[in-house]
């Protein structure tokens, strides 16, 4: 393994945000803050900032919306990337002075001191992330359909009048206008006809 990757000269903490990300660059040996600033969380801005380093950095980021693609991009730039487990970072969450700048410095200092303190984890690959997104989207659709099916009154006595046909999934795909009360015909008709196709 390359010795420069084992002993980076600089450690960086990056607090990722939707509009801006905050960077804190710390000297690995002295522990002094060498640079602080903010940058846009876009691929172009991150490549421009991190692709120019001669020596690889050790960069710590926190799990979140942007951490999967940011970690992949920083690794492509040749850096060591630590993705900190946000749920276990008590030092950051318990800090009363919690700001994006302070979070970035804390990430950098923890990565410099001992990476294990970050409880680092590895994100899935890009293909796995895409497959997982499809699975979760399907689960959301199935859950929404189940809620709609259960919303329709079941086959039981109702104080407001005759009950609708059974709302079980098997029956919900068949149009049964003759047994549905008229007051339910208009709102549910278009949806039941679409599901029958």
N, C-alpha and C positions, 0 to 999 in steps of 0.2 A: 504494500500500500504506500502511496505517496506520503512522505513525511509532512508535506505542507498541509495535507488534509488532516493528519493526526494532530498537528499543533498549529492551528490557524493563528495569525498575528492579531486578528480582530474578531470580535464577537458582536453581532448585531441583534437587537430586539426590534421587531416590527409589529406594531399594534394595527391590525387591519381594520379598515372601516369602509363604508359604502362610498363616501365622497372623498375622504382623505385617509391615508395611512401615515402613522408616525414612526420615524426611524430613530434609533439611538445606537450609535456605534461606539463600542468600548474597547480600549486597548487590553489585549488578553493578559499582558504581564503586569502592567501598572494598575489596571482597573479604572483608569481615567476615561471620562467621556470625551471622545475625540470629535464627535459630530452629532448634532441633533437637527431634525427637520421633518417636514412632511412631504409626501408625494402622492400623486394620484394612483389609485389601485387599478391601473390598466396595464395590459401586457407590454405596451410600448414604453410607458414610463418606467416600469420595473426593469425591463431589459436595458433601457438607457442607463439606469442607475447602477445596476449590479453586474452587467456584462463586462464592464471596463476594469474590474479589479484584477491585478496581476496575481495576487495570492488569494486562494479561496477563503471565504468567510464561514464562520459558524453562525447561522441565522436561526433565531428562534421566533416562531409565530404561534398564535393561539388558534385552536380549532374554531371554526366558524364557517360562514357561507362561502368565503373566498379562499379558505385555506387549502382545499384540494388542488385547484388550478395554480395558485401561487406557489405552493410547495413544488409542483412539477416544473414550473417555469424556473424557479431558483436553482433547482437541481440541474436543469439543462444548462444553466450559466456556470456550472461547475462548483457550486457551493454545497456545504454540508447544511442540511435543513432539519431542524428539530420542530416537530409539530406538538406543542404543549397541550396536554389534556386540561381543558378549561375547568372542568368540574373539580379537579383536584388541586388547582392552584390557589390555595388558601391565602398565600401571601398577597396575591393581587386582589382577590375578592374581599378580604378582611381589611384592606387598606382604606382608611377614612379619607385619604387624599387621592382617591381614585380618579385619575384623568388618563387620557390617551397617552400623554407624554410620560407619565409615571409608569403606566403599564408597559410601555415600550422599554424603558430603562430596567424595570424589574425582570422582564423577559431576558434581556441581554445579560444582566448580572447573574441570573440563575443559570443560564447556558454557560457562562464563563466559569462559574464556581463548580457546578456539577450537573451535567445534562439530565441525570436521573431524577433531579428534583422537579423537572418539568413533566415527569410521567409521559414521555414522548410516545406517540402512536403513529402508525403508518396508514395513510389513506389508501383506499382501493385504487386500482388503475383506472384510466379514463374510460375504457370499455366497460369495466365492472360498474363504474358510477352511472354510465348511461343505462345499463341493464337494470340497475337498482331503481333508477328514476322511473322507468317504464313499469316496473312491478308496483312501486308505490302509487303511481298514477292510477293503475288498474284497481288497486285496493281502495283508493279514494272514490272511484266511480262506482264500484260495487257497494261500498258503504252508503253512498248517496242514494243509490237505487233502493237499497234495503230500507232506508229511512222513508223514502217516498211510498214504497209498498206498504209499510207498516202504518203510514199516516192515513191511508184509506180505511174507513170503518170496516171491520171484519163482519163475518156472518154471525151476528148476535143481535139481540133485541136492542133497539135504540130509542130513547125517549123522544127523539126529534122526527121519527118516522121509520119507514122500512129501511133495512140495512142494505148495504151494497153487496155485490158478490164477493166471494172469498178473495182476499188480497194476497194469497199465497203466490210465490213466484210463478208456479206452473200456470195458475189461472190468470195472472196479470198480463200475459202475452196474448190473450184471446179477447177479442172485442165481444161484449155481451150487452148491447144497448137495450135489449128487451126487458132485462131484469133490473137495470140500474134506475134508481129514482131520477126523475127529470132534473132535479136541482143539481145532481152531480154530472149530468150528461155533458154540459157545455165545457166546464173546465177540464174534465178528464178525457173527453173524447179524442182530441188531437193527440194526446200523449199515448193513449192506448193503441190508437191506429198506427202511430209510428213504430211502437215496440213490436207490433204484429208483423211488420215488414221484414 
